[in-house]
Amino acid sequence: MITQQEILKFQPQIEKHAREYGLDFFPVIFEVVDYDTMSQLAAYGGFPVRYPHWRFGMEFDQLSKGYRYGLQKIYEMVINTNPCYAYLMQSNALVDQKLVIAHVYAHCDFFKNNYYFTYTNRKMIDEMANHASRIRRYHDSHGVENVENFIDTCLSLENLIDYYSPYIQRKENGKTEEEIGSKDRPVRKLRSKKYMDKYINPPDFLEAQKEDMVKKQLADQNFPNRPERDILLFLLEHAPLENWQHDILGIIREEAYYFGPQAMTKIMNEGWATYWHAKIMTQKVLEPVEIVDYAEHHSGTVADSPGQLNPYRIGHLLFKDIEDRWNKGRFGKEYEECDDLRLKERWDKKLNLGMEKIFEVRKLYSDVNFIDTFLTEEFCREHNLFSFAYNNENERYEVESRDFAKIKKRLLQSLTNMGQPIIYIVDANYKNRGELYLMHQYEDVEIDMKYAHDTLMNLNSVWSRPVHIQTILEETPMLISFDGEDFNQEEISEN
């Protein structure tokens, strides 16, 4: 069992090596904790000061049992803050502690430098504590059960945000009243002599007519003017919520945006950390007697996971592949247009641009464009990648295809919007009755009806009016509705 004092003996040396390689990170504070504390931290998303809710207790119980039954183990946890807080498992062996410290420094470098973390709150620990104190006050003033039930509702909707909105300047939501009044055509006046104009066309009457025209034009606009992807923001602005409910929904939305970049860069972040812990350990830190233990731990980290994608493995292998390709010049028009496989295998321009390129990739990409840009047919062939799907006849999952295009499509589908359906609000005054009309962006994958029903129920409880969603089921456009009591499903006619 390694103590905090023992960690301090080798941690500065690993930090020095990381900086020499070019990693750039915030100050890192390491704490050594036992597994119960680590499970509590993991259940709270790394923030022990987070607001109280039964969900965190449930996750703590699950993590604790997983460790006791030998099903899982958390080696470390690192938080995207400035300074970064990193928690190390007390039971880690010495070589494991060295590995995870190197791993942590690469994570911190990624948090600091990747573009998608630019707008995250680096003082989120203080913000989380503020959220917790406000929610505890609502417990006292409105009752624990009422507050927790509303938090349950909000948490079920927390993925209905626009993950890319912090990086994109969205258009304004239609014309303002001033724009309509100033740019549209003026009120028509009756013909008159100049000296009689103020009697035939009274200024007060003209102004009243202009106001009526502006109101009519505003009413004729769609509401919202364009499809709105950040549904939580729309509810904050327009749903009939009490003040405490409005505040809680805002808290849930703010935290969802904080954790969003971590989900958007899971493969890259873990691949980057694995790449650097391997390089630092094998080239700088390992003692000869530690090689076998290190190899066992590292091979477990990058091993194939049955039935699922291992982000550590695919990210690590892709970063190594990018480094090798840019070192040898295996990119660009000349290389892509070469159809001689033997020449491609021997291709080496000795450009040595690999290290520069992987730092550029770390800075600019998320998982979706990382896979879209750098996953190649040669990579899939070399690592025996394939796509799998459920066979209804055999009632089991089977290899679906080894075709590169299908593999890439499946992988990108699972990463786009974190594999969750993309939903827009297209009309908040459906049938002129204040009902909410949603649109599912169909991408060859049907929505899960159980989750769809639960989402409609919770949206209805927040919006207080019937809610509808348009989607495609069995290649047929369908409208699923919930009016507060019953669900209804009807086919949408082509007309």
Helices and strands as residue ranges (DSSP letters): H 4-20, E 28-33, H 35-43, H 54-68, E 76-79, E 84-89, H 94-113, G 115-117, H 124-142, H 144-156, G 165-167, H 177-183, G 194-196, H 197-200, H 203-220, H 231-238, H 243-264, H 266-280, I 281-285, G 288-290, H 291-301, H 311-328, H 332-337, H 341-346, H 354-364, H 367-374, H 377-382, E 387-391, E 396-401, H 404-415, G 416-419, E 423-430, E 435-440, H 449-463, E 467-473, E 476-482, E 487-491
